[in-house]
Amino acid sequence: MLIAALYGLITGVLLCLTFGTVFFSLIQTSVERGYRSGIQIVLGVVASDAFFCFTAIFGTSFLPQIEHFDKWVGAIGIIFLVVLGVKNFFRVPTIASEDQEDEPRSKRSMVKLFLKGVALNALNPVNFMSWAAIATYLRTKGRYDLAEMIIFFSMSLIGVFGTQTALAVYAQRLRQFITVKRMKYVNVITGVVFLGVAAKLLWEQFLK
């Protein structure tokens, strides 16, 4: 059980250390609006991953049997990422001050950030495939029983939450070194990443 917990925690941390859409969106949001806003995105990502882990452990029989379901998800994900990518090119850079960070955010704003985290994570089919592949490996090669699987994935989610929360806090501390001009570059880079991932999904889901 201890080994399963340790491996799960390490897996969760490693899955976060990729320069994908969630990473750049988290950094961007934390710099612009403060780490509390970044953590709302983290909560959305973890909620999405929790659903993926549950599905990977207990199977997909409860999911709707829709023909070409993966392609529909991929298409929605592509559109979502293209919209976010293009918006980033025209976004006016802002940097939250410490006073602004202390200001309470509206529930609507927090929910929007939470849903953004869910969407960024859930609309990329690769994320679910990664969790499913891990679950398959644990069953076949690792010989994990149900209890060990639950412990592994629970600790993975803790690793994801802890690592991404640390990224949000660290990004906020970088604000003193970031000017509005540099933030514009961050926005452009984030937009390019979104469009790049959208192009990758388009190739893998429809053109390959």
JOFEN-V895781 format. One record per pair of residues at least 6 apart in sequence whose C-alpha atoms are under 8 Angstrom apart, sorted by the first residue. I is the first residue (numbers start at 1). GAP is how many residues later the second one is. If there is no record, write none. Layout:
# JOFEN-V895781
i:I gap:GAP
i:I gap:GAP
This chain:
# JOFEN-V895781
i:1 gap:147
i:1 gap:150
i:4 gap:144
i:4 gap:145
i:4 gap:147
i:4 gap:148
i:5 gap:143
i:5 gap:146
i:5 gap:147
i:5 gap:150
i:6 gap:146
i:6 gap:149
i:7 gap:145
i:8 gap:143
i:8 gap:144
i:8 gap:145
i:8 gap:146
i:8 gap:147
i:8 gap:148
i:8 gap:151
i:9 gap:143
i:9 gap:146
i:9 gap:147
i:9 gap:148
i:9 gap:149
i:9 gap:150
i:10 gap:146
i:10 gap:149
i:11 gap:145
i:11 gap:148
i:12 gap:143
i:12 gap:144
i:12 gap:145
i:12 gap:146
i:12 gap:147
i:12 gap:148
i:13 gap:143
i:13 gap:146
i:13 gap:147
i:13 gap:149
i:13 gap:150
i:15 gap:145
i:16 gap:7
i:16 gap:144
i:16 gap:147
i:16 gap:148
i:17 gap:6
i:20 gap:173
i:20 gap:177
i:21 gap:99
i:21 gap:169
i:21 gap:172
i:21 gap:173
i:21 gap:176
i:22 gap:95
i:22 gap:98
i:22 gap:99
i:24 gap:166
i:24 gap:169
i:25 gap:165
i:26 gap:12
i:26 gap:15
i:26 gap:16
i:26 gap:138
i:26 gap:141
i:26 gap:142
i:27 gap:11
i:27 gap:140
i:27 gap:141
i:27 gap:144
i:28 gap:158
i:28 gap:159
i:28 gap:162
i:29 gap:6
i:29 gap:8
i:29 gap:9
i:30 gap:6
i:30 gap:7
i:30 gap:8
i:30 gap:138
i:30 gap:139
i:30 gap:141
i:30 gap:142
i:31 gap:64
i:31 gap:65
i:31 gap:140
i:31 gap:141
i:31 gap:143
i:31 gap:144
i:32 gap:61
i:32 gap:62
i:32 gap:63
i:32 gap:64
i:33 gap:61
i:33 gap:62
i:33 gap:63
i:33 gap:67
i:33 gap:68
i:34 gap:62
i:34 gap:63
i:34 gap:67
i:34 gap:138
i:35 gap:66
i:35 gap:133
i:35 gap:134
i:35 gap:136
i:35 gap:137
i:36 gap:65
i:36 gap:132
i:37 gap:73
i:37 gap:76
i:38 gap:75
i:38 gap:127
i:38 gap:130
i:39 gap:125
i:39 gap:126
i:39 gap:129
i:40 gap:70
i:40 gap:71
i:40 gap:73
i:40 gap:74
i:40 gap:77
i:41 gap:72
i:41 gap:73
i:41 gap:74
i:41 gap:75
i:41 gap:76
i:41 gap:77
i:42 gap:72
i:42 gap:75
i:42 gap:119
i:42 gap:122
i:42 gap:123
i:43 gap:71
i:43 gap:74
i:43 gap:118
i:44 gap:69
i:44 gap:70
i:44 gap:71
i:44 gap:72
i:44 gap:73
i:44 gap:74
i:44 gap:75
i:45 gap:69
i:45 gap:72
i:45 gap:73
i:45 gap:75
i:45 gap:76
i:45 gap:77
i:46 gap:72
i:46 gap:111
i:46 gap:114
i:46 gap:115
i:47 gap:71
i:48 gap:70
i:48 gap:73
i:48 gap:74
i:49 gap:72
i:49 gap:73
i:49 gap:79
i:49 gap:108
i:50 gap:107
i:52 gap:76
i:52 gap:79
i:52 gap:80
i:53 gap:78
i:53 gap:79
i:53 gap:100
i:56 gap:75
i:56 gap:76
i:56 gap:79
i:57 gap:78
i:57 gap:89
i:57 gap:92
i:57 gap:93
i:70 gap:55
i:71 gap:134
i:71 gap:135
i:73 gap:50
i:73 gap:51
i:73 gap:52
i:74 gap:49
i:74 gap:50
i:74 gap:51
i:74 gap:127
i:74 gap:128
i:74 gap:131
i:75 gap:127
i:76 gap:47
i:77 gap:42
i:77 gap:43
i:77 gap:46
i:77 gap:47
i:77 gap:121
i:78 gap:120
i:78 gap:121
i:78 gap:123
i:78 gap:124
i:79 gap:119
i:81 gap:39
i:81 gap:113
i:81 gap:114
i:81 gap:116
i:81 gap:117
i:82 gap:112
i:82 gap:113
i:82 gap:116
i:84 gap:107
i:84 gap:110
i:85 gap:105
i:85 gap:106
i:85 gap:107
i:85 gap:108
i:85 gap:109
i:85 gap:110
i:86 gap:105
i:86 gap:109
i:87 gap:104
i:88 gap:99
i:88 gap:100
i:88 gap:102
i:88 gap:103
i:89 gap:98
i:89 gap:99
i:89 gap:102
i:91 gap:96
i:92 gap:92
i:93 gap:87
i:93 gap:88
i:93 gap:90
i:93 gap:91
i:93 gap:94
i:94 gap:86
i:94 gap:89
i:95 gap:80
i:95 gap:84
i:95 gap:85
i:95 gap:88
i:96 gap:79
i:121 gap:6
i:122 gap:6
i:124 gap:77
i:135 gap:14
i:138 gap:6
i:138 gap:11
i:139 gap:6
